[in-house]
C-alpha cells in the first residue's frame, strides 16, 4: 500500500507542505487487497485513490512523506513487491522510478 502511493506522489508538481499519513492511508487503502495477493487485480477504487493522492503532491517533500508513510505500512501489512510493481502498469501511471518496498524515499526528487 505504501509504495502503491509512492508512484502517485511522483506525478505531481512542486509546492510546500508534507502530506499527512492519514491522507496517504485513506487514499491507498483500496490497493491493499491486490498488494497483499488477496485480490486478482487492482480495483478502480485503488486507481481513484492513487489519482487523488497524486493531486495532493505540491513538493518533493510531499513525495518523500508519502513514500515514508507507505514504507511503514508495507512492513506491517504484508505488502508484496511483485504486486506493487504491477499497480502502476495496471492503471498506466508513470512513476519514473521502481515501485518497491525497497525504494529509498530520501533519494526521491
Biopython code that builds the backbone (N, CA, C, O; Angstrom):
import numpy as np
from Bio.PDB.StructureBuilder import StructureBuilder

atoms = [
    (1, "UNK", "N", (0.844, -1.172, 0.000)),
    (1, "UNK", "CA", (0.000, 0.000, 0.000)),
    (1, "UNK", "C", (0.888, 1.234, 0.000)),
    (1, "UNK", "O", (0.581, 2.209, -0.685)),
    (2, "UNK", "N", (1.953, 1.214, 0.733)),
    (2, "UNK", "CA", (2.854, 2.347, 0.836)),
    (2, "UNK", "C", (3.462, 2.719, -0.492)),
    (2, "UNK", "O", (3.559, 3.896, -0.838)),
    (3, "UNK", "N", (3.859, 1.736, -1.215)),
    (3, "UNK", "CA", (4.531, 2.033, -2.462)),
    (3, "UNK", "C", (3.589, 2.185, -3.622)),
    (3, "UNK", "O", (3.967, 2.670, -4.688)),
    (4, "UNK", "N", (2.399, 1.784, -3.418)),
    (4, "UNK", "CA", (1.392, 1.999, -4.435)),
    (4, "UNK", "C", (1.177, 3.488, -4.549)),
    (4, "UNK", "O", (0.940, 4.028, -5.629)),
    (5, "UNK", "N", (1.263, 4.112, -3.446)),
    (5, "UNK", "CA", (1.054, 5.542, -3.420)),
    (5, "UNK", "C", (2.310, 6.294, -3.759)),
    (5, "UNK", "O", (2.256, 7.433, -4.222)),
    (6, "UNK", "N", (3.429, 5.671, -3.536)),
    (6, "UNK", "CA", (4.689, 6.314, -3.840)),
    (6, "UNK", "C", (4.730, 6.778, -5.275)),
    (6, "UNK", "O", (5.201, 7.879, -5.556)),
    (7, "UNK", "N", (4.246, 5.960, -6.186)),
    (7, "UNK", "CA", (4.314, 6.322, -7.584)),
    (7, "UNK", "C", (3.405, 7.502, -7.874)),
    (7, "UNK", "O", (3.675, 8.260, -8.806)),
    (8, "UNK", "N", (2.359, 7.680, -7.128)),
    (8, "UNK", "CA", (1.440, 8.785, -7.362)),
    (8, "UNK", "C", (2.013, 10.117, -6.949)),
    (8, "UNK", "O", (1.808, 11.123, -7.627)),
    (9, "UNK", "N", (2.716, 10.135, -5.862)),
    (9, "UNK", "CA", (3.246, 11.398, -5.404)),
    (9, "UNK", "C", (4.324, 11.901, -6.330)),
    (9, "UNK", "O", (4.672, 13.081, -6.288)),
    (10, "UNK", "N", (4.852, 11.050, -7.151)),
    (10, "UNK", "CA", (5.869, 11.452, -8.109)),
    (10, "UNK", "C", (5.266, 12.089, -9.348)),
    (10, "UNK", "O", (5.978, 12.656, -10.176)),
    (11, "UNK", "N", (3.986, 11.995, -9.465)),
    (11, "UNK", "CA", (3.308, 12.519, -10.641)),
    (11, "UNK", "C", (2.999, 14.008, -10.553)),
    (11, "UNK", "O", (2.713, 14.645, -11.567)),
    (12, "UNK", "N", (3.053, 14.554, -9.372)),
    (12, "UNK", "CA", (2.654, 15.948, -9.185)),
    (12, "UNK", "C", (3.815, 16.920, -9.352)),
    (12, "UNK", "O", (4.965, 16.524, -9.543)),
    (13, "UNK", "N", (3.477, 18.200, -9.273)),
    (13, "UNK", "CA", (4.470, 19.267, -9.415)),
    (13, "UNK", "C", (5.082, 19.644, -8.078)),
    (13, "UNK", "O", (4.953, 18.907, -7.100)),
    (14, "UNK", "N", (5.753, 20.799, -8.035)),
    (14, "UNK", "CA", (6.409, 21.243, -6.811)),
    (14, "UNK", "C", (5.515, 22.166, -5.993)),
    (14, "UNK", "O", (4.626, 22.827, -6.530)),
    (15, "UNK", "N", (5.768, 22.201, -4.663)),
    (15, "UNK", "CA", (4.980, 23.020, -3.755)),
    (15, "UNK", "C", (5.645, 23.155, -2.414)),
    (15, "UNK", "O", (6.831, 23.483, -2.356)),
    (16, "UNK", "N", (4.891, 22.903, -1.263)),
    (16, "UNK", "CA", (5.474, 23.161, 0.035)),
    (16, "UNK", "C", (5.189, 22.140, 1.132)),
    (16, "UNK", "O", (6.129, 21.479, 1.573)),
    (17, "UNK", "N", (3.971, 21.970, 1.593)),
    (17, "UNK", "CA", (3.670, 21.185, 2.785)),
    (17, "UNK", "C", (3.694, 19.678, 2.539)),
    (17, "UNK", "O", (3.392, 19.199, 1.446)),
    (18, "UNK", "N", (4.070, 18.939, 3.608)),
    (18, "UNK", "CA", (4.098, 17.479, 3.523)),
    (18, "UNK", "C", (2.697, 16.905, 3.684)),
    (18, "UNK", "O", (1.879, 17.457, 4.420)),
    (19, "UNK", "N", (2.419, 15.814, 3.007)),
    (19, "UNK", "CA", (1.124, 15.148, 3.039)),
    (19, "UNK", "C", (1.035, 14.301, 4.310)),
    (19, "UNK", "O", (1.943, 13.515, 4.581)),
    (20, "UNK", "N", (-0.037, 14.442, 5.095)),
    (20, "UNK", "CA", (-0.176, 13.657, 6.333)),
    (20, "UNK", "C", (-0.408, 12.170, 6.063)),
    (20, "UNK", "O", (-0.988, 11.799, 5.042)),
    (21, "UNK", "N", (0.051, 11.322, 6.990)),
    (21, "UNK", "CA", (-0.117, 9.878, 6.881)),
    (21, "UNK", "C", (-1.579, 9.497, 6.710)),
    (21, "UNK", "O", (-1.893, 8.562, 5.974)),
    (22, "UNK", "N", (-2.472, 10.207, 7.378)),
    (22, "UNK", "CA", (-3.895, 9.870, 7.294)),
    (22, "UNK", "C", (-4.416, 10.013, 5.858)),
    (22, "UNK", "O", (-5.262, 9.233, 5.419)),
    (23, "UNK", "N", (-3.914, 10.996, 5.147)),
    (23, "UNK", "CA", (-4.307, 11.205, 3.750)),
    (23, "UNK", "C", (-3.794, 10.055, 2.887)),
    (23, "UNK", "O", (-4.514, 9.538, 2.033)),
    (24, "UNK", "N", (-2.554, 9.666, 3.117)),
    (24, "UNK", "CA", (-1.948, 8.567, 2.361)),
    (24, "UNK", "C", (-2.716, 7.278, 2.626)),
    (24, "UNK", "O", (-3.098, 6.569, 1.695)),
    (25, "UNK", "N", (-2.937, 6.986, 3.891)),
    (25, "UNK", "CA", (-3.649, 5.760, 4.263)),
    (25, "UNK", "C", (-5.043, 5.693, 3.641)),
    (25, "UNK", "O", (-5.445, 4.662, 3.102)),
    (26, "UNK", "N", (-5.766, 6.793, 3.722)),
    (26, "UNK", "CA", (-7.137, 6.827, 3.196)),
    (26, "UNK", "C", (-7.169, 6.598, 1.690)),
    (26, "UNK", "O", (-8.056, 5.910, 1.184)),
    (27, "UNK", "N", (-6.212, 7.167, 0.976)),
    (27, "UNK", "CA", (-6.204, 7.056, -0.483)),
    (27, "UNK", "C", (-5.614, 5.741, -0.985)),
    (27, "UNK", "O", (-5.915, 5.317, -2.100)),
    (28, "UNK", "N", (-4.794, 5.103, -0.190)),
    (28, "UNK", "CA", (-4.159, 3.862, -0.623)),
    (28, "UNK", "C", (-4.888, 2.607, -0.151)),
    (28, "UNK", "O", (-4.590, 1.507, -0.617)),
    (29, "UNK", "N", (-5.817, 2.758, 0.745)),
    (29, "UNK", "CA", (-6.485, 1.610, 1.363)),
    (29, "UNK", "C", (-7.088, 0.631, 0.352)),
    (29, "UNK", "O", (-7.031, -0.580, 0.561)),
    (30, "UNK", "N", (-7.653, 1.134, -0.722)),
    (30, "UNK", "CA", (-8.306, 0.265, -1.712)),
    (30, "UNK", "C", (-7.306, -0.590, -2.495)),
    (30, "UNK", "O", (-7.703, -1.528, -3.187)),
    (31, "UNK", "N", (-6.027, -0.276, -2.389)),
    (31, "UNK", "CA", (-4.997, -1.036, -3.109)),
    (31, "UNK", "C", (-4.473, -2.210, -2.294)),
    (31, "UNK", "O", (-3.774, -3.072, -2.826)),
    (32, "UNK", "N", (-4.794, -2.248, -1.049)),
    (32, "UNK", "CA", (-4.249, -3.247, -0.140)),
    (32, "UNK", "C", (-4.571, -4.678, -0.550)),
    (32, "UNK", "O", (-3.708, -5.551, -0.464)),
    (33, "UNK", "N", (-5.782, -4.930, -0.989)),
    (33, "UNK", "CA", (-6.160, -6.288, -1.392)),
    (33, "UNK", "C", (-5.253, -6.859, -2.464)),
    (33, "UNK", "O", (-4.799, -7.998, -2.360)),
    (34, "UNK", "N", (-4.990, -6.075, -3.488)),
    (34, "UNK", "CA", (-4.123, -6.546, -4.566)),
    (34, "UNK", "C", (-2.669, -6.636, -4.105)),
    (34, "UNK", "O", (-1.978, -7.601, -4.430)),
    (35, "UNK", "N", (-2.202, -5.646, -3.357)),
    (35, "UNK", "CA", (-0.805, -5.598, -2.920)),
    (35, "UNK", "C", (-0.453, -6.724, -1.958)),
    (35, "UNK", "O", (0.723, -7.035, -1.767)),
    (36, "UNK", "N", (-1.463, -7.333, -1.354)),
    (36, "UNK", "CA", (-1.227, -8.444, -0.429)),
    (36, "UNK", "C", (-1.675, -9.783, -1.021)),
    (36, "UNK", "O", (-1.761, -10.778, -0.301)),
    (37, "UNK", "N", (-1.959, -9.817, -2.314)),
    (37, "UNK", "CA", (-2.375, -11.012, -3.034)),
    (37, "UNK", "C", (-3.723, -11.557, -2.569)),
    (37, "UNK", "O", (-3.956, -12.766, -2.582)),
    (38, "UNK", "N", (-4.607, -10.646, -2.158)),
    (38, "UNK", "CA", (-5.944, -11.044, -1.740)),
    (38, "UNK", "C", (-6.981, -10.736, -2.831)),
    (38, "UNK", "O", (-8.134, -11.157, -2.733)),
    (39, "UNK", "N", (-6.565, -10.002, -3.864)),
    (39, "UNK", "CA", (-7.458, -9.655, -4.973)),
    (39, "UNK", "C", (-6.729, -9.962, -6.282)),
    (39, "UNK", "O", (-5.507, -9.836, -6.361)),
    (40, "UNK", "N", (-7.472, -10.358, -7.293)),
    (40, "UNK", "CA", (-6.894, -10.751, -8.579)),
    (40, "UNK", "C", (-6.307, -9.579, -9.367)),
    (40, "UNK", "O", (-5.372, -9.759, -10.147)),
    (41, "UNK", "N", (-6.855, -8.383, -9.164)),
    (41, "UNK", "CA", (-6.364, -7.207, -9.877)),
    (41, "UNK", "C", (-6.630, -5.966, -9.028)),
    (41, "UNK", "O", (-7.493, -5.986, -8.150)),
    (42, "UNK", "N", (-5.883, -4.873, -9.292)),
    (42, "UNK", "CA", (-6.138, -3.632, -8.555)),
    (42, "UNK", "C", (-7.519, -3.085, -8.939)),
    (42, "UNK", "O", (-7.888, -3.087, -10.113)),
    (43, "UNK", "N", (-8.255, -2.630, -7.969)),
    (43, "UNK", "CA", (-9.612, -2.133, -8.207)),
    (43, "UNK", "C", (-9.613, -0.716, -8.777)),
    (43, "UNK", "O", (-8.608, -0.007, -8.722)),
    (44, "UNK", "N", (-10.752, -0.323, -9.320)),
    (44, "UNK", "CA", (-10.886, 1.060, -9.807)),
    (44, "UNK", "C", (-10.822, 2.023, -8.628)),
    (44, "UNK", "O", (-10.370, 3.157, -8.784)),
    (45, "UNK", "N", (-11.267, 1.591, -7.455)),
    (45, "UNK", "CA", (-11.160, 2.436, -6.255)),
    (45, "UNK", "C", (-9.696, 2.674, -5.895)),
    (45, "UNK", "O", (-9.343, 3.746, -5.403)),
    (46, "UNK", "N", (-8.851, 1.688, -6.136)),
    (46, "UNK", "CA", (-7.409, 1.832, -5.920)),
    (46, "UNK", "C", (-6.868, 2.923, -6.842)),
    (46, "UNK", "O", (-6.148, 3.821, -6.406)),
    (47, "UNK", "N", (-7.223, 2.831, -8.106)),
    (47, "UNK", "CA", (-6.777, 3.816, -9.084)),
    (47, "UNK", "C", (-7.258, 5.211, -8.713)),
    (47, "UNK", "O", (-6.484, 6.167, -8.742)),
    (48, "UNK", "N", (-8.529, 5.327, -8.365)),
    (48, "UNK", "CA", (-9.101, 6.628, -7.985)),
    (48, "UNK", "C", (-8.374, 7.210, -6.775)),
    (48, "UNK", "O", (-8.057, 8.399, -6.747)),
    (49, "UNK", "N", (-8.112, 6.374, -5.786)),
    (49, "UNK", "CA", (-7.424, 6.829, -4.580)),
    (49, "UNK", "C", (-6.022, 7.309, -4.877)),
    (49, "UNK", "O", (-5.574, 8.316, -4.329)),
    (50, "UNK", "N", (-5.329, 6.592, -5.744)),
    (50, "UNK", "CA", (-3.967, 6.988, -6.098)),
    (50, "UNK", "C", (-3.958, 8.281, -6.898)),
    (50, "UNK", "O", (-3.064, 9.111, -6.738)),
    (51, "UNK", "N", (-4.945, 8.450, -7.752)),
    (51, "UNK", "CA", (-5.038, 9.699, -8.514)),
    (51, "UNK", "C", (-5.326, 10.872, -7.582)),
    (51, "UNK", "O", (-4.769, 11.955, -7.758)),
    (52, "UNK", "N", (-6.182, 10.664, -6.604)),
    (52, "UNK", "CA", (-6.467, 11.720, -5.625)),
    (52, "UNK", "C", (-5.228, 12.048, -4.816)),
    (52, "UNK", "O", (-4.956, 13.215, -4.538)),
    (53, "UNK", "N", (-4.480, 11.031, -4.440)),
    (53, "UNK", "CA", (-3.247, 11.253, -3.693)),
    (53, "UNK", "C", (-2.246, 12.048, -4.523)),
    (53, "UNK", "O", (-1.593, 12.959, -4.013)),
    (54, "UNK", "N", (-2.129, 11.704, -5.790)),
    (54, "UNK", "CA", (-1.206, 12.408, -6.672)),
    (54, "UNK", "C", (-1.541, 13.896, -6.749)),
    (54, "UNK", "O", (-0.648, 14.735, -6.867)),
    (55, "UNK", "N", (-2.828, 14.216, -6.681)),
    (55, "UNK", "CA", (-3.255, 15.615, -6.753)),
    (55, "UNK", "C", (-2.877, 16.398, -5.498)),
    (55, "UNK", "O", (-2.866, 17.629, -5.524)),
    (56, "UNK", "N", (-2.569, 15.710, -4.404)),
    (56, "UNK", "CA", (-2.189, 16.408, -3.173)),
    (56, "UNK", "C", (-0.727, 16.801, -3.166)),
    (56, "UNK", "O", (-0.316, 17.611, -2.336)),
    (57, "UNK", "N", (0.073, 16.248, -4.073)),
    (57, "UNK", "CA", (1.506, 16.498, -4.090)),
    (57, "UNK", "C", (1.801, 17.907, -4.615)),
    (57, "UNK", "O", (1.414, 18.283, -5.721)),
    (58, "UNK", "N", (2.493, 18.656, -3.784)),
    (58, "UNK", "CA", (2.857, 20.025, -4.159)),
    (58, "UNK", "C", (4.368, 20.237, -4.137)),
    (58, "UNK", "O", (4.855, 21.258, -4.623)),
    (59, "UNK", "N", (5.119, 19.279, -3.575)),
    (59, "UNK", "CA", (6.570, 19.457, -3.431)),
    (59, "UNK", "C", (7.276, 18.106, -3.357)),
    (59, "UNK", "O", (6.642, 17.059, -3.232)),
    (60, "UNK", "N", (8.584, 18.156, -3.434)),
    (60, "UNK", "CA", (9.405, 16.960, -3.270)),
    (60, "UNK", "C", (9.215, 16.413, -1.860)),
    (60, "UNK", "O", (9.200, 15.198, -1.663)),
    (61, "UNK", "N", (9.072, 17.293, -0.888)),
    (61, "UNK", "CA", (8.849, 16.848, 0.489)),
    (61, "UNK", "C", (7.538, 16.081, 0.619)),
    (61, "UNK", "O", (7.450, 15.135, 1.402)),
    (62, "UNK", "N", (6.521, 16.477, -0.136)),
    (62, "UNK", "CA", (5.260, 15.723, -0.148)),
    (62, "UNK", "C", (5.512, 14.304, -0.661)),
    (62, "UNK", "O", (5.007, 13.335, -0.094)),
    (63, "UNK", "N", (6.285, 14.189, -1.722)),
    (63, "UNK", "CA", (6.594, 12.881, -2.294)),
    (63, "UNK", "C", (7.323, 12.007, -1.282)),
    (63, "UNK", "O", (7.001, 10.832, -1.107)),
    (64, "UNK", "N", (8.307, 12.600, -0.622)),
    (64, "UNK", "CA", (9.083, 11.847, 0.368)),
    (64, "UNK", "C", (8.206, 11.429, 1.544)),
    (64, "UNK", "O", (8.344, 10.316, 2.053)),
    (65, "UNK", "N", (7.308, 12.308, 1.978)),
    (65, "UNK", "CA", (6.415, 11.995, 3.099)),
    (65, "UNK", "C", (5.501, 10.829, 2.743)),
    (65, "UNK", "O", (5.280, 9.942, 3.567)),
    (66, "UNK", "N", (4.976, 10.825, 1.538)),
    (66, "UNK", "CA", (4.109, 9.736, 1.096)),
    (66, "UNK", "C", (4.897, 8.432, 1.035)),
    (66, "UNK", "O", (4.416, 7.391, 1.482)),
    (67, "UNK", "N", (6.082, 8.487, 0.493)),
    (67, "UNK", "CA", (6.936, 7.312, 0.404)),
    (67, "UNK", "C", (7.215, 6.746, 1.793)),
    (67, "UNK", "O", (7.099, 5.539, 2.005)),
    (68, "UNK", "N", (7.580, 7.606, 2.737)),
    (68, "UNK", "CA", (7.870, 7.151, 4.109)),
    (68, "UNK", "C", (6.663, 6.477, 4.727)),
    (68, "UNK", "O", (6.780, 5.426, 5.357)),
    (69, "UNK", "N", (5.514, 7.080, 4.548)),
    (69, "UNK", "CA", (4.282, 6.520, 5.091)),
    (69, "UNK", "C", (4.005, 5.141, 4.494)),
    (69, "UNK", "O", (3.643, 4.205, 5.206)),
    (70, "UNK", "N", (4.175, 5.035, 3.211)),
    (70, "UNK", "CA", (3.932, 3.771, 2.529)),
    (70, "UNK", "C", (4.889, 2.683, 2.990)),
    (70, "UNK", "O", (4.494, 1.526, 3.134)),
    (71, "UNK", "N", (6.137, 3.047, 3.222)),
    (71, "UNK", "CA", (7.119, 2.057, 3.673)),
    (71, "UNK", "C", (6.741, 1.521, 5.046)),
    (71, "UNK", "O", (6.844, 0.320, 5.296)),
    (72, "UNK", "N", (6.313, 2.388, 5.921)),
    (72, "UNK", "CA", (5.914, 1.966, 7.271)),
    (72, "UNK", "C", (4.749, 0.985, 7.177)),
    (72, "UNK", "O", (4.757, -0.058, 7.830)),
    (73, "UNK", "N", (3.768, 1.315, 6.379)),
    (73, "UNK", "CA", (2.610, 0.449, 6.212)),
    (73, "UNK", "C", (2.939, -0.871, 5.531)),
    (73, "UNK", "O", (2.380, -1.909, 5.888)),
    (74, "UNK", "N", (3.829, -0.843, 4.565)),
    (74, "UNK", "CA", (4.179, -2.058, 3.820)),
    (74, "UNK", "C", (4.777, -3.115, 4.728)),
    (74, "UNK", "O", (4.496, -4.304, 4.582)),
    (75, "UNK", "N", (5.592, -2.682, 5.653)),
    (75, "UNK", "CA", (6.234, -3.633, 6.563)),
    (75, "UNK", "C", (5.220, -4.347, 7.440)),
    (75, "UNK", "O", (5.356, -5.543, 7.700)),
    (76, "UNK", "N", (4.222, -3.636, 7.890)),
    (76, "UNK", "CA", (3.270, -4.226, 8.829)),
    (76, "UNK", "C", (2.068, -4.901, 8.164)),
    (76, "UNK", "O", (1.344, -5.646, 8.824)),
    (77, "UNK", "N", (1.847, -4.658, 6.887)),
    (77, "UNK", "CA", (0.641, -5.158, 6.224)),
    (77, "UNK", "C", (0.863, -6.329, 5.276)),
    (77, "UNK", "O", (-0.094, -6.826, 4.682)),
    (78, "UNK", "N", (2.088, -6.771, 5.125)),
    (78, "UNK", "CA", (2.347, -7.902, 4.244)),
    (78, "UNK", "C", (2.318, -7.573, 2.768)),
    (78, "UNK", "O", (1.969, -8.418, 1.943)),
    (79, "UNK", "N", (2.684, -6.345, 2.432)),
    (79, "UNK", "CA", (2.727, -5.917, 1.030)),
    (79, "UNK", "C", (3.791, -6.726, 0.284)),
    (79, "UNK", "O", (4.895, -6.917, 0.794)),
    (80, "UNK", "N", (3.468, -7.194, -0.904)),
    (80, "UNK", "CA", (4.399, -7.986, -1.703)),
    (80, "UNK", "C", (4.883, -7.187, -2.913)),
    (80, "UNK", "O", (4.084, -6.690, -3.707)),
    (81, "UNK", "N", (6.197, -7.077, -3.036)),
    (81, "UNK", "CA", (6.814, -6.309, -4.125)),
    (81, "UNK", "C", (6.299, -6.719, -5.502)),
    (81, "UNK", "O", (6.071, -5.863, -6.357)),
    (82, "UNK", "N", (6.117, -8.000, -5.720)),
    (82, "UNK", "CA", (5.715, -8.458, -7.059)),
    (82, "UNK", "C", (4.351, -7.917, -7.458)),
    (82, "UNK", "O", (4.059, -7.817, -8.650)),
    (83, "UNK", "N", (3.512, -7.568, -6.499)),
    (83, "UNK", "CA", (2.203, -6.987, -6.803)),
    (83, "UNK", "C", (2.287, -5.468, -6.870)),
    (83, "UNK", "O", (1.615, -4.840, -7.689)),
    (84, "UNK", "N", (3.100, -4.886, -6.022)),
    (84, "UNK", "CA", (3.262, -3.427, -6.035)),
    (84, "UNK", "C", (3.684, -2.919, -7.405)),
    (84, "UNK", "O", (3.124, -1.955, -7.926)),
    (85, "UNK", "N", (4.669, -3.575, -7.970)),
    (85, "UNK", "CA", (5.213, -3.117, -9.251)),
    (85, "UNK", "C", (4.190, -3.199, -10.378)),
    (85, "UNK", "O", (4.350, -2.537, -11.403)),
    (86, "UNK", "N", (3.148, -3.994, -10.204)),
    (86, "UNK", "CA", (2.134, -4.144, -11.252)),
    (86, "UNK", "C", (1.046, -3.073, -11.185)),
    (86, "UNK", "O", (0.344, -2.850, -12.172)),
    (87, "UNK", "N", (0.899, -2.428, -10.071)),
    (87, "UNK", "CA", (-0.178, -1.446, -9.926)),
    (87, "UNK", "C", (-0.026, -0.261, -10.878)),
    (87, "UNK", "O", (-0.995, 0.092, -11.550)),
    (88, "UNK", "N", (1.144, 0.368, -10.965)),
    (88, "UNK", "CA", (1.269, 1.493, -11.909)),
    (88, "UNK", "C", (0.960, 1.073, -13.349)),
    (88, "UNK", "O", (0.322, 1.821, -14.091)),
    (89, "UNK", "N", (1.404, -0.100, -13.737)),
    (89, "UNK", "CA", (1.143, -0.579, -15.105)),
    (89, "UNK", "C", (-0.340, -0.838, -15.323)),
    (89, "UNK", "O", (-0.866, -0.561, -16.400)),
    (90, "UNK", "N", (-1.013, -1.364, -14.315)),
    (90, "UNK", "CA", (-2.435, -1.678, -14.446)),
    (90, "UNK", "C", (-3.256, -0.430, -14.743)),
    (90, "UNK", "O", (-4.283, -0.508, -15.418)),
    (91, "UNK", "N", (-2.814, 0.710, -14.246)),
    (91, "UNK", "CA", (-3.563, 1.956, -14.433)),
    (91, "UNK", "C", (-2.817, 2.946, -15.305)),
    (91, "UNK", "O", (-3.183, 4.119, -15.377)),
    (92, "UNK", "N", (-1.757, 2.469, -15.976)),
    (92, "UNK", "CA", (-0.974, 3.311, -16.886)),
    (92, "UNK", "C", (-0.475, 4.576, -16.204)),
    (92, "UNK", "O", (-0.572, 5.674, -16.752)),
    (93, "UNK", "N", (0.060, 4.404, -15.005)),
    (93, "UNK", "CA", (0.608, 5.521, -14.238)),
    (93, "UNK", "C", (2.122, 5.486, -14.375)),
    (93, "UNK", "O", (2.755, 4.477, -14.064)),
    (94, "UNK", "N", (2.700, 6.583, -14.839)),
    (94, "UNK", "CA", (4.146, 6.676, -14.997)),
    (94, "UNK", "C", (4.737, 7.256, -13.715)),
    (94, "UNK", "O", (4.381, 8.357, -13.293)),
    (95, "UNK", "N", (5.641, 6.501, -13.108)),
    (95, "UNK", "CA", (6.221, 6.897, -11.831)),
    (95, "UNK", "C", (7.622, 7.470, -11.989)),
    (95, "UNK", "O", (7.965, 8.442, -11.316)),
    (96, "UNK", "N", (8.425, 6.899, -12.848)),
    (96, "UNK", "CA", (9.775, 7.400, -13.057)),
    (96, "UNK", "C", (10.809, 6.766, -12.140)),
    (96, "UNK", "O", (11.960, 7.204, -12.129)),
    (97, "UNK", "N", (10.438, 5.753, -11.375)),
    (97, "UNK", "CA", (11.351, 5.025, -10.506)),
    (97, "UNK", "C", (10.710, 3.676, -10.197)),
    (97, "UNK", "O", (9.501, 3.515, -10.365)),
    (98, "UNK", "N", (11.504, 2.706, -9.747)),
    (98, "UNK", "CA", (10.933, 1.400, -9.426)),
    (98, "UNK", "C", (10.007, 1.478, -8.215)),
    (98, "UNK", "O", (10.385, 2.032, -7.183)),
    (99, "UNK", "N", (8.827, 0.941, -8.328)),
    (99, "UNK", "CA", (7.877, 0.889, -7.215)),
    (99, "UNK", "C", (8.214, -0.372, -6.429)),
    (99, "UNK", "O", (8.039, -1.489, -6.916)),
    (100, "UNK", "N", (8.700, -0.175, -5.203)),
    (100, "UNK", "CA", (9.188, -1.300, -4.419)),
    (100, "UNK", "C", (9.197, -0.957, -2.937)),
    (100, "UNK", "O", (9.306, 0.210, -2.561)),
    (101, "UNK", "N", (9.085, -1.967, -2.110)),
    (101, "UNK", "CA", (9.199, -1.750, -0.664)),
    (101, "UNK", "C", (10.631, -1.380, -0.298)),
    (101, "UNK", "O", (10.899, -0.968, 0.831)),
    (102, "UNK", "N", (11.545, -1.525, -1.243)),
    (102, "UNK", "CA", (12.949, -1.198, -1.013)),
    (102, "UNK", "C", (13.347, 0.183, -1.529)),
    (102, "UNK", "O", (14.519, 0.553, -1.457)),
    (103, "UNK", "N", (12.394, 0.941, -2.045)),
    (103, "UNK", "CA", (12.690, 2.272, -2.556)),
    (103, "UNK", "C", (13.255, 3.150, -1.444)),
    (103, "UNK", "O", (12.724, 3.162, -0.334)),
    (104, "UNK", "N", (14.325, 3.882, -1.733)),
    (104, "UNK", "CA", (14.914, 4.820, -0.779)),
    (104, "UNK", "C", (14.188, 6.157, -0.937)),
    (104, "UNK", "O", (14.417, 6.883, -1.904)),
    (105, "UNK", "N", (13.322, 6.472, 0.007)),
    (105, "UNK", "CA", (12.497, 7.673, -0.074)),
    (105, "UNK", "C", (13.324, 8.958, -0.090)),
    (105, "UNK", "O", (12.888, 9.976, -0.629)),
    (106, "UNK", "N", (14.509, 8.908, 0.497)),
    (106, "UNK", "CA", (15.335, 10.121, 0.590)),
    (106, "UNK", "C", (15.990, 10.481, -0.732)),
    (106, "UNK", "O", (16.510, 11.588, -0.874)),
    (107, "UNK", "N", (15.978, 9.584, -1.693)),
    (107, "UNK", "CA", (16.595, 9.892, -2.988)),
    (107, "UNK", "C", (15.570, 10.394, -4.009)),
    (107, "UNK", "O", (15.916, 10.669, -5.158)),
    (108, "UNK", "N", (14.336, 10.511, -3.594)),
    (108, "UNK", "CA", (13.283, 10.986, -4.488)),
    (108, "UNK", "C", (13.472, 12.477, -4.761)),
    (108, "UNK", "O", (13.798, 13.262, -3.870)),
    (109, "UNK", "N", (13.257, 12.833, -6.014)),
    (109, "UNK", "CA", (13.380, 14.251, -6.376)),
    (109, "UNK", "C", (12.327, 14.640, -7.387)),
    (109, "UNK", "O", (12.275, 15.795, -7.810)),
]
sb = StructureBuilder()
sb.init_structure("model")
sb.init_model(0)
sb.init_chain("A")
sb.init_seg("    ")
for serial, (resi, resn, name, xyz) in enumerate(atoms, 1):
    if name == "N":
        sb.init_residue(resn, " ", resi, " ")
    sb.init_atom(name, np.array(xyz, "f"), 0.0, 1.0, " ", f" {name:<3s}", serial, name[0])
structure = sb.get_structure()
